[in-house]
Amino acid sequence: MIKALFPIVLLPLPALAQGWEPRDSDTLFDRASLDTRLRGETITFFDDGESRFFDDGRYTYTYANNGGTGYGYFTVMEDSTICIEFVTGFSRCDLYVTDDQGRLIIITASGDRFPTRP
């Protein structure tokens, strides 16, 4: 049950995205830069979970330790966010920034920050 809820914890609903506040040291992406940075790429979190952004717009999140995979489709937005529509019907958006060390950080609507591995 906890594994099934992880996408909900990691990525917020689009309606909630408007309240995000990046840190002064964060750098936002424009749409083209964020698309170029992630399309066709896989990002790995420090718990070994992986988000994969396929060239054709498909998205997967693979949980660490053989915990399963969530499937969906992503859309890169104008405001440094990516929204994901999961095949289960659930959708959410996250804010993507780089911190002052150049590391990619995903910020949820509740303000949680998830750094990625280089």
C-alpha positions as CSV (number, residue, x, y, z in Angstrom):
1,M,0.0,0.0,0.0
2,I,2.8,2.5,0.8
3,K,4.5,1.8,-2.5
4,A,1.3,2.6,-4.4
5,L,1.1,6.0,-2.6
6,F,4.7,7.1,-3.3
7,P,3.8,8.9,-6.6
8,I,1.3,10.9,-4.6
9,V,3.9,11.9,-2.1
10,L,6.5,12.8,-4.7
11,L,4.5,14.7,-7.2
12,P,1.7,17.3,-6.4
13,L,-1.5,18.0,-8.2
14,P,-1.4,20.7,-10.9
15,A,-3.8,22.9,-9.0
16,L,-1.5,23.0,-6.0
17,A,1.6,23.9,-8.0
18,Q,0.9,27.6,-7.9
19,G,2.0,27.9,-4.3
20,W,5.6,26.6,-4.8
21,E,8.4,28.8,-3.6
22,P,11.9,27.9,-4.8
23,R,14.8,29.1,-2.7
24,D,16.7,32.2,-3.7
25,S,19.6,30.0,-4.7
26,D,17.5,27.8,-7.0
27,T,17.5,28.3,-10.8
28,L,14.3,27.7,-12.7
29,F,14.1,26.2,-16.2
30,D,12.3,27.6,-19.2
31,R,10.2,25.0,-21.1
32,A,12.7,24.2,-23.8
33,S,15.6,23.9,-21.4
34,L,13.7,21.6,-19.1
35,D,12.5,19.5,-22.0
36,T,16.0,19.1,-23.3
37,R,17.3,18.3,-19.8
38,L,14.9,15.4,-19.2
39,R,13.4,14.0,-22.4
40,G,15.0,10.7,-23.2
41,E,16.8,10.7,-19.8
42,T,16.5,8.8,-16.5
43,I,17.0,10.6,-13.2
44,T,18.0,8.7,-10.0
45,F,17.0,9.7,-6.5
46,F,19.1,9.1,-3.4
47,D,16.9,6.2,-2.4
48,D,17.7,4.6,-5.8
49,G,14.2,5.2,-7.2
50,E,14.3,6.3,-10.9
51,S,12.2,8.6,-13.1
52,R,12.4,7.9,-16.8
53,F,11.3,10.4,-19.3
54,F,11.0,8.7,-22.7
55,D,11.4,10.6,-26.0
56,D,7.8,10.0,-27.0
57,G,6.3,11.5,-23.7
58,R,5.9,8.2,-21.7
59,Y,7.0,8.3,-18.1
60,T,7.9,5.6,-15.6
61,Y,8.8,5.8,-11.9
62,T,10.6,2.6,-10.7
63,Y,10.7,2.2,-7.0
64,A,13.9,1.2,-5.3
65,N,14.5,-2.4,-4.3
66,N,12.2,-4.0,-6.9
67,G,9.3,-2.1,-5.5
68,G,7.4,-1.9,-8.9
69,T,6.9,0.7,-11.5
70,G,4.3,3.4,-12.1
71,Y,3.4,4.3,-15.7
72,G,2.2,7.5,-17.2
73,Y,2.8,10.4,-19.7
74,F,4.6,13.6,-19.0
75,T,4.1,17.2,-20.2
76,V,6.7,19.9,-19.8
77,M,5.1,23.2,-18.7
78,E,6.2,26.8,-19.1
79,D,6.9,27.4,-15.4
80,S,9.7,24.9,-14.7
81,T,7.2,22.2,-13.9
82,I,6.5,18.8,-15.3
83,C,3.0,17.3,-15.1
84,I,2.4,13.6,-15.2
85,E,-0.8,11.8,-16.0
86,F,-0.6,8.3,-14.6
87,V,-2.4,5.4,-16.4
88,T,-4.4,5.0,-13.2
89,G,-6.1,8.3,-13.8
90,F,-4.1,10.2,-11.2
91,S,-2.2,13.3,-12.2
92,R,0.3,15.6,-10.6
93,C,3.0,18.2,-11.2
94,D,6.4,19.0,-9.7
95,L,8.6,22.0,-9.9
96,Y,12.1,21.2,-11.3
97,V,15.0,23.5,-10.4
98,T,18.8,23.3,-10.0
99,D,20.3,24.3,-6.7
100,D,23.4,26.4,-6.1
101,Q,25.5,23.3,-6.6
102,G,24.0,22.6,-10.0
103,R,22.1,19.5,-8.8
104,L,18.6,18.8,-10.1
105,I,15.9,19.1,-7.4
106,I,12.3,18.2,-7.6
107,I,10.0,20.2,-5.3
108,T,6.5,19.0,-4.4
109,A,3.5,21.2,-3.7
110,S,4.0,20.7,0.0
111,G,7.6,22.1,-0.3
112,D,9.4,18.8,0.0
113,R,12.7,18.8,-1.9
114,F,14.0,15.6,-3.6
115,P,17.6,16.0,-4.8
116,T,18.8,13.7,-7.6
117,R,22.1,12.0,-8.1
118,P,24.5,13.6,-10.6
